[in-house]
Amino acid sequence: MTDTPKHPSARPLDHITVVSLEHAIAAPFCTRQLADLGARVIKVERPEGGDFARAYDQRARGASSHFVWVNRSKESLALDLKNPQHLAALKALIARADVLVQNLAPGATARMGLDAATLRAADPRLIVCDISGYGNDGPYRDKKAYDLLIQGEAGFLSVTGTPGEPAKSGISIADIAAGMYAYTNILSALLLRDKTGEGSHIDISMLEALSEWMGFPLYYATDGATPPPRSGAAHATIYPYGPFRAGDGRTVVLGLQNEREWLQFCEQVMLQPELASDPRFSSNMKRNEHRSELQALIESVFSALSAEQVSARLDQARIANAGMNSMADLWAHPQLNARSRWTTIETPTGVLPALLPPGRQSSFDYRMDALPALGEHTRKILDELGMRLDP
């Protein structure tokens, strides 16, 4: 069987126009993925400074690392939405759009007459996606919400870190969760519109998105039971499962899932088959109870080996394992390179490498266009609307 020939000019969302009142990560991550599939994404920004993520840092060869990640393939339209003329231009643009995405402060769009009820009364085919910390109703509706705060509210911090200290995720996990659910909900709404002719109002809550991802610890603590402990980079309930240091100072991450693997680990990795029948370690529950003793035994064996040798033993025993890579390691990862996952994009500060979206596609190529300068497309978009704005 051969792959279907690609048609680079035909992407799933080529016919879709998205207008986004967006900043930071959650909404831009959602709309960048729509742009990856061919959608025309018009990013509305403040004339002074634009999306504040543009100024988070300058680590990506002069550009902001966050902004580069989530804003390629978009058009930037600079509008002062406190100016009635500019607001009128935005409303005219939305009238031509298929999707409106926004993650402004709660109530901001309603004050401008851009709430879902008003817009969809004028255009029932419009899909409106609101992204906020807590949703459009309920007692927390008006609370400000940033990624770290939602990590706290969703209980993520209670299960992440060490026994003595909680730790936030090293990435914007609550924003990413909300952006992913916004993306998939919009795709679902587009499919439904093809069937019914009707658009949708989508209300995405960061709290609800991250709470969904907390399913394991929630069920583990059913009916007030003890929740999983904070266990650093180790698994909270399975052992051995986590990072172990080798004799060369590097770290190997390994994971055992069942008793068959425990037997193989004892025989082929530890070279101590008698451990398999040691009553302290005869089940996962007992290994979990005696972590400190087992950790000392494992590290004693690993201390005489390099990380490469540990990994070779684990591979021979068919025990899952991986390296604990740095960002430099990830940039140079041989698997990403072997699968040709890197390309480049243009930015206002020069060419940058960019990962292709996850998922190889046999039928089309992902869109990987330039990162927009602030207001770069304002004149072009206004010309399409037949409008001129006063300075």
Secondary structure, DSSP 4 states (H G I P E B T S, - for coil): --PPPP-TT--TTTT-EEEEE--SSHHHHHHHHHHHTT-EEEEEE-TTT-SGGGGS--TBTTB-HHHHHH-TTEEEEE--TTSHHHHHHHHHHHTT-SEEEE--STTHHHHTT-SHHHHHHH-TT-EEEEEESS-SSSTTTTS---HHHHHHHTTHHHHSEETTEE---SS-HHHHHHHHHHHHHHHHHHHHHHHHS---EEEEEHHHHHHHHTHHHHHHTGGGPPPPPP-TTS-SSSSSEEEEE-TTS-EEEEE--SHHHHHHIIIIISS-GGGGG-GGGSSHHHHHHTHHHHHHHHHHHHTTS-HHHHHHHHHHTT-EEEE---HHHHHT-HHHHHTT-EEEEEETTEEEEEEPPSS--SS-PPP--PPPPTTTTHHHHHHHHT-----
